[in-house]
């Protein structure tokens, strides 16, 4: 099992790449959630302003 994790001496670079990919996906998901929330708030505000006029 340890030899498989070492991947012929390149394990650090491979696992670091997987870690960076996981971090990038997590950051993208958080950003997407924030942008979606902001878009919904803008739509709600526009709808409220339109109903008052």
N, C-alpha and C positions, 0 to 999 in steps of 0.2 A: 504494500500500500504506500509506503514512504517513497519507494522508487517511482511509483506512478505520480505522486504529488510533485516530485522533483523534476519529472519530465525531461530526463537527460541533461540536467543542469540548467534548463531554461524555465523551470517552474516559477521562479520569482517573477519573471517578466510576463509569463502567461497569466498567472493568478493576479498580478497587479493590473493587467489589461482587463480581466474580467471584473475586478473591483472597480476600476474606473468606468467601465461600461454600466455597471449597476448604479454607481453614483450619478452618472449622467442621466440615466433613465429616471431615477428618483427625482432629480432636480427638474427635469422636464415635466414630470407628472405634477409636482408642486406648482410650477409656473402655469401649467395648463389649468389647474384648479383655480388659481388666482385670476387668470384672465377670464375664465368662464364666469366667476362670481362678479367681476367688474362689469362684464357685458350684460349680465342679468340686471344688475343695479342700474346701469345706464338705460336699459329698456324700461324698467319700472319707473324711473324718473321721467322719461319721455312720455310714457303712458299717463302718468299722473298729471304732467303739465298739459297734455293734450285734452284731458277730461276737464280741467279747470277752465279752459278757454272756450 
